[in-house]
Amino acid sequence: MAKDTERLYGERLKRYVTALRNGKPDKVPIRPFVAEFTAKYAGYNCQQVAHDYNLAFEAACKCAADFDWDAVVANMVYVWTGLTEAIGTNYYAVPGIHVPAGTGFQYREPSQEKAFMRPDEYDALIEDPTGFLFNVWLPRVSNDVVPAGEPVTFRNNLSFLKGGMAMMQYFTAFGPQVQRLRTECGTPGAIAGILKAPLDIIADKMRGYLGLVDDLMEQPEKVLAACEALMPHLLHVALSGADPQKNAPIAIWMHRGCVPFVMQKHFDTIFWPTLKPIIEEIWARGHQTLFYAEGKWGAHLDAFAELPDQSIIYHCDQDDIFQVHKKLHHKFAISGGVPNYLLGVGTPDEVRACCKKIIDGVAKDGGYIMDASAIVQNDAKIENVKAMTDFTREYGVY
Amino acid sequence: MTENKIVRKPGVCIPWEEKLKELPPIKGDAELVKKVWEDTDALGYIYIWHCLLSF
């Protein structure tokens, strides 16, 4: 049995990695980014998998054991809200606390007036990004951490102590979870390491989207300098979590750096010039980057095509996947394209028809990995995820 | 005030060069002290950057 699982692991890894490298494996690999769906399938609610990562690990393993998937994320319900509560993080709506137990965790962006970074603080961020995060940013995103210079408190101390120990505990638990997926389910890990674009991180966690677009109009040179200051740190963090075997790609979660969230000129002069060198350096070190292109990035496909062959995998959310294939297939593998609404409200026949269309139009020459458009949450019907899996396995044979 | 002038490279919160100034002359293996300082210092760096990026 163990030998069978190991053989299965080897077959799946080869299939997945071949497609990641834009090659043609024996079958179309299946790698759904299933988050709260795992809870639904395993009989848990959103609170349970968000607040107890052991239950999230159980749910991920149950899905990996029952579905013929070639790679999975060890825990796609990535934010352990037990950790964020220990830190005192104030921007999450936690299932079972701030939102109903059956609703996935939510990120709550503050109003522009209460942004975690003020418009006149760019110089401080640029001068010392790590110091800025500790001294300015963290006290604003945590209800327990006090600003630098203010009297220390019991809650402040506990935020660092509990937060640090809990983060270590959580990250350390991933090793055994990945091993368990291998030995019990024969399933490789889909990604390793995290990256975000400098401009995205300023929008997401510092200035907020509205603050960022104001700054792009009023002080673009400061935004550019801040992005440049963040670059070496984001590269460092990405590489620190990368797969030593160089099989699984580093994932970049792409948010609001595209048209129409920003103007084309800001993509051309700030977003892309401060992301492209990171991707090139990651590739120079032998790692691919999975562009998880949330939303629509179709206006920027020509820019992405400037990157070295095979250096990225383009994950298609709401773009026209056939257009993406035309523009990028000669250089990169593509994944995704099955609309989440279809998995949520469609029928298995409709899902199968969609998968057939994608396989016929995009996967014919290899370099395609089956997945939903976006992360699969608990609105997806189990029978539809089964239909996507089983149809692809049967029809997606080269 | 002096802390603001520290140049923190990726992976570093308190550079070894700064810590070294606070220590008496090292009597034993200085490289070992430096390595362990940098390894544990990096944990602080990972903590804050993952607070930003991952959580």
Chai-1 contact restraints between the chains, C-beta under 6 A:
chainA,res_idxA,chainB,res_idxB,connection_type,confidence,min_distance_angstrom,max_distance_angstrom,comment,restraint_id
A,V79,B,F55,contact,1.0,0.0,6.0,A-B,restraint_1
A,T84,B,F55,contact,1.0,0.0,6.0,A-B,restraint_2
A,D128,B,R8,contact,1.0,0.0,6.0,A-B,restraint_3
A,T130,B,R8,contact,1.0,0.0,6.0,A-B,restraint_4
A,L133,B,I48,contact,1.0,0.0,6.0,A-B,restraint_5
A,L133,B,L52,contact,1.0,0.0,6.0,A-B,restraint_6
A,F134,B,I48,contact,1.0,0.0,6.0,A-B,restraint_7
A,G164,B,Y47,contact,1.0,0.0,6.0,A-B,restraint_8
A,M167,B,Y47,contact,1.0,0.0,6.0,A-B,restraint_9
A,I194,B,L53,contact,1.0,0.0,6.0,A-B,restraint_10
A,I194,B,S54,contact,1.0,0.0,6.0,A-B,restraint_11
A,K196,B,L53,contact,1.0,0.0,6.0,A-B,restraint_12
A,K205,B,L52,contact,1.0,0.0,6.0,A-B,restraint_13
A,P232,B,P10,contact,1.0,0.0,6.0,A-B,restraint_14
A,H233,B,P10,contact,1.0,0.0,6.0,A-B,restraint_15
A,H236,B,P10,contact,1.0,0.0,6.0,A-B,restraint_16
A,H236,B,G11,contact,1.0,0.0,6.0,A-B,restraint_17
A,V237,B,W49,contact,1.0,0.0,6.0,A-B,restraint_18
